[in-house]
Amino acid sequence: MTHGRIGDAAIGAVGDAAGAVMDPVQGAHRLKAAVSVPALVAAVAALAVGYLIGRRSRR
């Protein structure tokens, strides 16, 4: 993925999140439609790795 596409995706996600604040029902539908399975798996994996790194550095 090119840098421009990453930036566009990030700005789109921020816009959808801001829209979810104004209209929670419509925002939830848009966020659900925008999230793909690979993106969801990547986000969960990133959270798990971050948790493990944080836990390890705390010891």
mmCIF file of the N, C-alpha and C atoms, coordinates in Angstrom:
data_MODEL
# 
_entry.id   MODEL 
# 
loop_
_atom_site.group_PDB 
_atom_site.id 
_atom_site.type_symbol 
_atom_site.label_atom_id 
_atom_site.label_alt_id 
_atom_site.label_comp_id 
_atom_site.label_asym_id 
_atom_site.label_entity_id 
_atom_site.label_seq_id 
_atom_site.pdbx_PDB_ins_code 
_atom_site.Cartn_x 
_atom_site.Cartn_y 
_atom_site.Cartn_z 
_atom_site.occupancy 
_atom_site.B_iso_or_equiv 
_atom_site.pdbx_formal_charge 
_atom_site.auth_seq_id 
_atom_site.auth_comp_id 
_atom_site.auth_asym_id 
_atom_site.auth_atom_id 
_atom_site.pdbx_PDB_model_num 
ATOM 1   N N  . MET A 1 1  ? 0.855   -1.175 0.000  1.00 0.00 ? 1  MET A N  1 
ATOM 2   C CA . MET A 1 1  ? 0.000   0.000  0.000  1.00 0.00 ? 1  MET A CA 1 
ATOM 3   C C  . MET A 1 1  ? 0.898   1.235  0.000  1.00 0.00 ? 1  MET A C  1 
ATOM 4   N N  . THR A 1 2  ? 0.571   2.197  -0.823 1.00 0.00 ? 2  THR A N  1 
ATOM 5   C CA . THR A 1 2  ? 1.374   3.405  -0.895 1.00 0.00 ? 2  THR A CA 1 
ATOM 6   C C  . THR A 1 2  ? 1.050   4.321  0.267  1.00 0.00 ? 2  THR A C  1 
ATOM 7   N N  . HIS A 1 3  ? 1.939   5.282  0.484  1.00 0.00 ? 3  HIS A N  1 
ATOM 8   C CA . HIS A 1 3  ? 1.744   6.207  1.611  1.00 0.00 ? 3  HIS A CA 1 
ATOM 9   C C  . HIS A 1 3  ? 0.477   7.039  1.448  1.00 0.00 ? 3  HIS A C  1 
ATOM 10  N N  . GLY A 1 4  ? 0.143   7.422  0.234  1.00 0.00 ? 4  GLY A N  1 
ATOM 11  C CA . GLY A 1 4  ? -1.061  8.210  0.003  1.00 0.00 ? 4  GLY A CA 1 
ATOM 12  C C  . GLY A 1 4  ? -2.325  7.449  0.352  1.00 0.00 ? 4  GLY A C  1 
ATOM 13  N N  . ARG A 1 5  ? -2.353  6.182  0.016  1.00 0.00 ? 5  ARG A N  1 
ATOM 14  C CA . ARG A 1 5  ? -3.534  5.367  0.316  1.00 0.00 ? 5  ARG A CA 1 
ATOM 15  C C  . ARG A 1 5  ? -3.660  5.133  1.814  1.00 0.00 ? 5  ARG A C  1 
ATOM 16  N N  . ILE A 1 6  ? -2.547  4.990  2.519  1.00 0.00 ? 6  ILE A N  1 
ATOM 17  C CA . ILE A 1 6  ? -2.599  4.815  3.966  1.00 0.00 ? 6  ILE A CA 1 
ATOM 18  C C  . ILE A 1 6  ? -3.170  6.071  4.618  1.00 0.00 ? 6  ILE A C  1 
ATOM 19  N N  . GLY A 1 7  ? -2.716  7.218  4.164  1.00 0.00 ? 7  GLY A N  1 
ATOM 20  C CA . GLY A 1 7  ? -3.224  8.483  4.696  1.00 0.00 ? 7  GLY A CA 1 
ATOM 21  C C  . GLY A 1 7  ? -4.708  8.656  4.415  1.00 0.00 ? 7  GLY A C  1 
ATOM 22  N N  . ASP A 1 8  ? -5.135  8.294  3.201  1.00 0.00 ? 8  ASP A N  1 
ATOM 23  C CA . ASP A 1 8  ? -6.550  8.393  2.861  1.00 0.00 ? 8  ASP A CA 1 
ATOM 24  C C  . ASP A 1 8  ? -7.389  7.470  3.741  1.00 0.00 ? 8  ASP A C  1 
ATOM 25  N N  . ALA A 1 9  ? -6.899  6.278  3.968  1.00 0.00 ? 9  ALA A N  1 
ATOM 26  C CA . ALA A 1 9  ? -7.635  5.326  4.805  1.00 0.00 ? 9  ALA A CA 1 
ATOM 27  C C  . ALA A 1 9  ? -7.716  5.828  6.247  1.00 0.00 ? 9  ALA A C  1 
ATOM 28  N N  . ALA A 1 10 ? -6.620  6.406  6.745  1.00 0.00 ? 10 ALA A N  1 
ATOM 29  C CA . ALA A 1 10 ? -6.619  6.912  8.120  1.00 0.00 ? 10 ALA A CA 1 
ATOM 30  C C  . ALA A 1 10 ? -7.581  8.083  8.270  1.00 0.00 ? 10 ALA A C  1 
ATOM 31  N N  . ILE A 1 11 ? -7.583  8.986  7.305  1.00 0.00 ? 11 ILE A N  1 
ATOM 32  C CA . ILE A 1 11 ? -8.481  10.139 7.373  1.00 0.00 ? 11 ILE A CA 1 
ATOM 33  C C  . ILE A 1 11 ? -9.932  9.692  7.237  1.00 0.00 ? 11 ILE A C  1 
ATOM 34  N N  . GLY A 1 12 ? -10.177 8.706  6.404  1.00 0.00 ? 12 GLY A N  1 
ATOM 35  C CA . GLY A 1 12 ? -11.536 8.174  6.280  1.00 0.00 ? 12 GLY A CA 1 
ATOM 36  C C  . GLY A 1 12 ? -12.014 7.545  7.575  1.00 0.00 ? 12 GLY A C  1 
ATOM 37  N N  . ALA A 1 13 ? -11.128 6.818  8.245  1.00 0.00 ? 13 ALA A N  1 
ATOM 38  C CA . ALA A 1 13 ? -11.490 6.179  9.513  1.00 0.00 ? 13 ALA A CA 1 
ATOM 39  C C  . ALA A 1 13 ? -11.771 7.223  10.586 1.00 0.00 ? 13 ALA A C  1 
ATOM 40  N N  . VAL A 1 14 ? -10.965 8.287  10.620 1.00 0.00 ? 14 VAL A N  1 
ATOM 41  C CA . VAL A 1 14 ? -11.190 9.364  11.594 1.00 0.00 ? 14 VAL A CA 1 
ATOM 42  C C  . VAL A 1 14 ? -12.510 10.069 11.307 1.00 0.00 ? 14 VAL A C  1 
ATOM 43  N N  . GLY A 1 15 ? -12.802 10.284 10.039 1.00 0.00 ? 15 GLY A N  1 
ATOM 44  C CA . GLY A 1 15 ? -14.076 10.914 9.669  1.00 0.00 ? 15 GLY A CA 1 
ATOM 45  C C  . GLY A 1 15 ? -15.267 10.055 10.051 1.00 0.00 ? 15 GLY A C  1 
ATOM 46  N N  . ASP A 1 16 ? -15.154 8.748  9.830  1.00 0.00 ? 16 ASP A N  1 
ATOM 47  C CA . ASP A 1 16 ? -16.234 7.842  10.224 1.00 0.00 ? 16 ASP A CA 1 
ATOM 48  C C  . ASP A 1 16 ? -16.419 7.824  11.737 1.00 0.00 ? 16 ASP A C  1 
ATOM 49  N N  . ALA A 1 17 ? -15.317 7.865  12.470 1.00 0.00 ? 17 ALA A N  1 
ATOM 50  C CA . ALA A 1 17 ? -15.406 7.883  13.934 1.00 0.00 ? 17 ALA A CA 1 
ATOM 51  C C  . ALA A 1 17 ? -16.058 9.177  14.416 1.00 0.00 ? 17 ALA A C  1 
ATOM 52  N N  . ALA A 1 18 ? -15.709 10.298 13.790 1.00 0.00 ? 18 ALA A N  1 
ATOM 53  C CA . ALA A 1 18 ? -16.326 11.572 14.165 1.00 0.00 ? 18 ALA A CA 1 
ATOM 54  C C  . ALA A 1 18 ? -17.813 11.568 13.825 1.00 0.00 ? 18 ALA A C  1 
ATOM 55  N N  . GLY A 1 19 ? -18.170 10.970 12.707 1.00 0.00 ? 19 GLY A N  1 
ATOM 56  C CA . GLY A 1 19 ? -19.578 10.856 12.343 1.00 0.00 ? 19 GLY A CA 1 
ATOM 57  C C  . GLY A 1 19 ? -20.337 9.974  13.318 1.00 0.00 ? 19 GLY A C  1 
ATOM 58  N N  . ALA A 1 20 ? -19.659 8.969  13.864 1.00 0.00 ? 20 ALA A N  1 
ATOM 59  C CA . ALA A 1 20 ? -20.296 8.078  14.833 1.00 0.00 ? 20 ALA A CA 1 
ATOM 60  C C  . ALA A 1 20 ? -20.662 8.823  16.108 1.00 0.00 ? 20 ALA A C  1 
ATOM 61  N N  . VAL A 1 21 ? -19.925 9.882  16.421 1.00 0.00 ? 21 VAL A N  1 
ATOM 62  C CA . VAL A 1 21 ? -20.244 10.680 17.608 1.00 0.00 ? 21 VAL A CA 1 
ATOM 63  C C  . VAL A 1 21 ? -21.536 11.462 17.380 1.00 0.00 ? 21 VAL A C  1 
ATOM 64  N N  . MET A 1 22 ? -21.710 11.985 16.182 1.00 0.00 ? 22 MET A N  1 
ATOM 65  C CA . MET A 1 22 ? -22.885 12.790 15.880 1.00 0.00 ? 22 MET A CA 1 
ATOM 66  C C  . MET A 1 22 ? -24.142 11.933 15.683 1.00 0.00 ? 22 MET A C  1 
ATOM 67  N N  . ASP A 1 23 ? -24.001 10.807 14.992 1.00 0.00 ? 23 ASP A N  1 
ATOM 68  C CA . ASP A 1 23 ? -25.132 9.911  14.736 1.00 0.00 ? 23 ASP A CA 1 
ATOM 69  C C  . ASP A 1 23 ? -24.664 8.484  14.991 1.00 0.00 ? 23 ASP A C  1 
ATOM 70  N N  . PRO A 1 24 ? -24.793 8.007  16.232 1.00 0.00 ? 24 PRO A N  1 
ATOM 71  C CA . PRO A 1 24 ? -24.218 6.710  16.601 1.00 0.00 ? 24 PRO A CA 1 
ATOM 72  C C  . PRO A 1 24 ? -24.728 5.536  15.768 1.00 0.00 ? 24 PRO A C  1 
ATOM 73  N N  . VAL A 1 25 ? -25.985 5.509  15.427 1.00 0.00 ? 25 VAL A N  1 
ATOM 74  C CA . VAL A 1 25 ? -26.520 4.367  14.678 1.00 0.00 ? 25 VAL A CA 1 
ATOM 75  C C  . VAL A 1 25 ? -25.943 4.337  13.272 1.00 0.00 ? 25 VAL A C  1 
ATOM 76  N N  . GLN A 1 26 ? -26.017 5.447  12.571 1.00 0.00 ? 26 GLN A N  1 
ATOM 77  C CA . GLN A 1 26 ? -25.475 5.514  11.211 1.00 0.00 ? 26 GLN A CA 1 
ATOM 78  C C  . GLN A 1 26 ? -23.961 5.341  11.227 1.00 0.00 ? 26 GLN A C  1 
ATOM 79  N N  . GLY A 1 27 ? -23.292 5.904  12.215 1.00 0.00 ? 27 GLY A N  1 
ATOM 80  C CA . GLY A 1 27 ? -21.843 5.755  12.322 1.00 0.00 ? 27 GLY A CA 1 
ATOM 81  C C  . GLY A 1 27 ? -21.430 4.318  12.546 1.00 0.00 ? 27 GLY A C  1 
ATOM 82  N N  . ALA A 1 28 ? -22.188 3.596  13.366 1.00 0.00 ? 28 ALA A N  1 
ATOM 83  C CA . ALA A 1 28 ? -21.883 2.185  13.600 1.00 0.00 ? 28 ALA A CA 1 
ATOM 84  C C  . ALA A 1 28 ? -22.055 1.375  12.325 1.00 0.00 ? 28 ALA A C  1 
ATOM 85  N N  . HIS A 1 29 ? -23.080 1.684  11.546 1.00 0.00 ? 29 HIS A N  1 
ATOM 86  C CA . HIS A 1 29 ? -23.276 0.979  10.276 1.00 0.00 ? 29 HIS A CA 1 
ATOM 87  C C  . HIS A 1 29 ? -22.131 1.260  9.306  1.00 0.00 ? 29 HIS A C  1 
ATOM 88  N N  . ARG A 1 30 ? -21.676 2.510  9.246  1.00 0.00 ? 30 ARG A N  1 
ATOM 89  C CA . ARG A 1 30 ? -20.587 2.861  8.331  1.00 0.00 ? 30 ARG A CA 1 
ATOM 90  C C  . ARG A 1 30 ? -19.277 2.215  8.756  1.00 0.00 ? 30 ARG A C  1 
ATOM 91  N N  . LEU A 1 31 ? -19.004 2.217  10.062 1.00 0.00 ? 31 LEU A N  1 
ATOM 92  C CA . LEU A 1 31 ? -17.774 1.594  10.542 1.00 0.00 ? 31 LEU A CA 1 
ATOM 93  C C  . LEU A 1 31 ? -17.790 0.084  10.314 1.00 0.00 ? 31 LEU A C  1 
ATOM 94  N N  . LYS A 1 32 ? -18.938 -0.528 10.530 1.00 0.00 ? 32 LYS A N  1 
ATOM 95  C CA . LYS A 1 32 ? -19.061 -1.969 10.318 1.00 0.00 ? 32 LYS A CA 1 
ATOM 96  C C  . LYS A 1 32 ? -18.855 -2.309 8.846  1.00 0.00 ? 32 LYS A C  1 
ATOM 97  N N  . ALA A 1 33 ? -19.390 -1.492 7.959  1.00 0.00 ? 33 ALA A N  1 
ATOM 98  C CA . ALA A 1 33 ? -19.234 -1.733 6.528  1.00 0.00 ? 33 ALA A CA 1 
ATOM 99  C C  . ALA A 1 33 ? -17.802 -1.479 6.059  1.00 0.00 ? 33 ALA A C  1 
ATOM 100 N N  . ALA A 1 34 ? -17.099 -0.554 6.711  1.00 0.00 ? 34 ALA A N  1 
ATOM 101 C CA . ALA A 1 34 ? -15.750 -0.196 6.282  1.00 0.00 ? 34 ALA A CA 1 
ATOM 102 C C  . ALA A 1 34 ? -14.702 -1.192 6.754  1.00 0.00 ? 34 ALA A C  1 
ATOM 103 N N  . VAL A 1 35 ? -14.980 -1.894 7.845  1.00 0.00 ? 35 VAL A N  1 
ATOM 104 C CA . VAL A 1 35 ? -13.992 -2.801 8.405  1.00 0.00 ? 35 VAL A CA 1 
ATOM 105 C C  . VAL A 1 35 ? -14.040 -4.124 7.658  1.00 0.00 ? 35 VAL A C  1 
ATOM 106 N N  . SER A 1 36 ? -12.896 -4.514 7.111  1.00 0.00 ? 36 SER A N  1 
ATOM 107 C CA . SER A 1 36 ? -12.805 -5.803 6.440  1.00 0.00 ? 36 SER A CA 1 
ATOM 108 C C  . SER A 1 36 ? -12.173 -6.814 7.388  1.00 0.00 ? 36 SER A C  1 
ATOM 109 N N  . VAL A 1 37 ? -12.284 -8.069 7.051  1.00 0.00 ? 37 VAL A N  1 
ATOM 110 C CA . VAL A 1 37 ? -11.749 -9.122 7.910  1.00 0.00 ? 37 VAL A CA 1 
ATOM 111 C C  . VAL A 1 37 ? -10.232 -9.001 8.070  1.00 0.00 ? 37 VAL A C  1 
ATOM 112 N N  . PRO A 1 38 ? -9.457  -8.782 6.992  1.00 0.00 ? 38 PRO A N  1 
ATOM 113 C CA . PRO A 1 38 ? -8.011  -8.639 7.188  1.00 0.00 ? 38 PRO A CA 1 
ATOM 114 C C  . PRO A 1 38 ? -7.633  -7.449 8.074  1.00 0.00 ? 38 PRO A C  1 
ATOM 115 N N  . ALA A 1 39 ? -8.364  -6.355 7.952  1.00 0.00 ? 39 ALA A N  1 
ATOM 116 C CA . ALA A 1 39 ? -8.075  -5.184 8.790  1.00 0.00 ? 39 ALA A CA 1 
ATOM 117 C C  . ALA A 1 39 ? -8.398  -5.481 10.247 1.00 0.00 ? 39 ALA A C  1 
ATOM 118 N N  . LEU A 1 40 ? -9.473  -6.201 10.479 1.00 0.00 ? 40 LEU A N  1 
ATOM 119 C CA . LEU A 1 40 ? -9.848  -6.559 11.837 1.00 0.00 ? 40 LEU A CA 1 
ATOM 120 C C  . LEU A 1 40 ? -8.817  -7.504 12.456 1.00 0.00 ? 40 LEU A C  1 
ATOM 121 N N  . VAL A 1 41 ? -8.361  -8.474 11.683 1.00 0.00 ? 41 VAL A N  1 
ATOM 122 C CA . VAL A 1 41 ? -7.340  -9.408 12.165 1.00 0.00 ? 41 VAL A CA 1 
ATOM 123 C C  . VAL A 1 41 ? -6.043  -8.661 12.462 1.00 0.00 ? 41 VAL A C  1 
ATOM 124 N N  . ALA A 1 42 ? -5.668  -7.722 11.588 1.00 0.00 ? 42 ALA A N  1 
ATOM 125 C CA . ALA A 1 42 ? -4.449  -6.946 11.805 1.00 0.00 ? 42 ALA A CA 1 
ATOM 126 C C  . ALA A 1 42 ? -4.562  -6.090 13.063 1.00 0.00 ? 42 ALA A C  1 
ATOM 127 N N  . ALA A 1 43 ? -5.721  -5.500 13.301 1.00 0.00 ? 43 ALA A N  1 
ATOM 128 C CA . ALA A 1 43 ? -5.905  -4.664 14.485 1.00 0.00 ? 43 ALA A CA 1 
ATOM 129 C C  . ALA A 1 43 ? -5.835  -5.501 15.757 1.00 0.00 ? 43 ALA A C  1 
ATOM 130 N N  . VAL A 1 44 ? -6.455  -6.671 15.741 1.00 0.00 ? 44 VAL A N  1 
ATOM 131 C CA . VAL A 1 44 ? -6.412  -7.544 16.912 1.00 0.00 ? 44 VAL A CA 1 
ATOM 132 C C  . VAL A 1 44 ? -4.985  -8.032 17.164 1.00 0.00 ? 44 VAL A C  1 
ATOM 133 N N  . ALA A 1 45 ? -4.275  -8.380 16.095 1.00 0.00 ? 45 ALA A N  1 
ATOM 134 C CA . ALA A 1 45 ? -2.887  -8.826 16.235 1.00 0.00 ? 45 ALA A CA 1 
ATOM 135 C C  . ALA A 1 45 ? -2.012  -7.701 16.788 1.00 0.00 ? 45 ALA A C  1 
ATOM 136 N N  . ALA A 1 46 ? -2.224  -6.480 16.315 1.00 0.00 ? 46 ALA A N  1 
ATOM 137 C CA . ALA A 1 46 ? -1.436  -5.345 16.796 1.00 0.00 ? 46 ALA A CA 1 
ATOM 138 C C  . ALA A 1 46 ? -1.712  -5.084 18.281 1.00 0.00 ? 46 ALA A C  1 
ATOM 139 N N  . LEU A 1 47 ? -2.975  -5.200 18.685 1.00 0.00 ? 47 LEU A N  1 
ATOM 140 C CA . LEU A 1 47 ? -3.299  -5.025 20.101 1.00 0.00 ? 47 LEU A CA 1 
ATOM 141 C C  . LEU A 1 47 ? -2.654  -6.111 20.963 1.00 0.00 ? 47 LEU A C  1 
ATOM 142 N N  . ALA A 1 48 ? -2.666  -7.343 20.470 1.00 0.00 ? 48 ALA A N  1 
ATOM 143 C CA . ALA A 1 48 ? -2.071  -8.443 21.229 1.00 0.00 ? 48 ALA A CA 1 
ATOM 144 C C  . ALA A 1 48 ? -0.564  -8.259 21.361 1.00 0.00 ? 48 ALA A C  1 
ATOM 145 N N  . VAL A 1 49 ? 0.097   -7.883 20.283 1.00 0.00 ? 49 VAL A N  1 
ATOM 146 C CA . VAL A 1 49 ? 1.549   -7.664 20.322 1.00 0.00 ? 49 VAL A CA 1 
ATOM 147 C C  . VAL A 1 49 ? 1.875   -6.497 21.251 1.00 0.00 ? 49 VAL A C  1 
ATOM 148 N N  . GLY A 1 50 ? 1.110   -5.412 21.161 1.00 0.00 ? 50 GLY A N  1 
ATOM 149 C CA . GLY A 1 50 ? 1.323   -4.271 22.051 1.00 0.00 ? 50 GLY A CA 1 
ATOM 150 C C  . GLY A 1 50 ? 1.144   -4.639 23.509 1.00 0.00 ? 50 GLY A C  1 
ATOM 151 N N  . TYR A 1 51 ? 0.154   -5.457 23.786 1.00 0.00 ? 51 TYR A N  1 
ATOM 152 C CA . TYR A 1 51 ? -0.080  -5.916 25.161 1.00 0.00 ? 51 TYR A CA 1 
ATOM 153 C C  . TYR A 1 51 ? 1.102   -6.738 25.659 1.00 0.00 ? 51 TYR A C  1 
ATOM 154 N N  . LEU A 1 52 ? 1.560   -7.667 24.826 1.00 0.00 ? 52 LEU A N  1 
ATOM 155 C CA . LEU A 1 52 ? 2.676   -8.516 25.235 1.00 0.00 ? 52 LEU A CA 1 
ATOM 156 C C  . LEU A 1 52 ? 3.966   -7.721 25.428 1.00 0.00 ? 52 LEU A C  1 
ATOM 157 N N  . ILE A 1 53 ? 4.214   -6.754 24.568 1.00 0.00 ? 53 ILE A N  1 
ATOM 158 C CA . ILE A 1 53 ? 5.409   -5.908 24.718 1.00 0.00 ? 53 ILE A CA 1 
ATOM 159 C C  . ILE A 1 53 ? 5.299   -5.074 25.994 1.00 0.00 ? 53 ILE A C  1 
ATOM 160 N N  . GLY A 1 54 ? 4.133   -4.523 26.256 1.00 0.00 ? 54 GLY A N  1 
ATOM 161 C CA . GLY A 1 54 ? 3.930   -3.734 27.468 1.00 0.00 ? 54 GLY A CA 1 
ATOM 162 C C  . GLY A 1 54 ? 4.070   -4.577 28.724 1.00 0.00 ? 54 GLY A C  1 
ATOM 163 N N  . ARG A 1 55 ? 3.552   -5.777 28.662 1.00 0.00 ? 55 ARG A N  1 
ATOM 164 C CA . ARG A 1 55 ? 3.641   -6.670 29.816 1.00 0.00 ? 55 ARG A CA 1 
ATOM 165 C C  . ARG A 1 55 ? 5.090   -7.077 30.079 1.00 0.00 ? 55 ARG A C  1 
ATOM 166 N N  . ARG A 1 56 ? 5.829   -7.332 28.996 1.00 0.00 ? 56 ARG A N  1 
ATOM 167 C CA . ARG A 1 56 ? 7.226   -7.736 29.138 1.00 0.00 ? 56 ARG A CA 1 
ATOM 168 C C  . ARG A 1 56 ? 8.073   -6.590 29.688 1.00 0.00 ? 56 ARG A C  1 
ATOM 169 N N  . SER A 1 57 ? 7.821   -5.378 29.238 1.00 0.00 ? 57 SER A N  1 
ATOM 170 C CA . SER A 1 57 ? 8.632   -4.241 29.684 1.00 0.00 ? 57 SER A CA 1 
ATOM 171 C C  . SER A 1 57 ? 8.309   -3.851 31.117 1.00 0.00 ? 57 SER A C  1 
ATOM 172 N N  . ARG A 1 58 ? 7.173   -4.284 31.627 1.00 0.00 ? 58 ARG A N  1 
ATOM 173 C CA . ARG A 1 58 ? 6.801   -3.965 33.014 1.00 0.00 ? 58 ARG A CA 1 
ATOM 174 C C  . ARG A 1 58 ? 7.564   -4.803 34.020 1.00 0.00 ? 58 ARG A C  1 
ATOM 175 N N  . ARG A 1 59 ? 8.062   -5.948 33.601 1.00 0.00 ? 59 ARG A N  1 
ATOM 176 C CA . ARG A 1 59 ? 8.778   -6.844 34.521 1.00 0.00 ? 59 ARG A CA 1 
ATOM 177 C C  . ARG A 1 59 ? 10.150  -6.375 34.840 1.00 0.00 ? 59 ARG A C  1 
# 
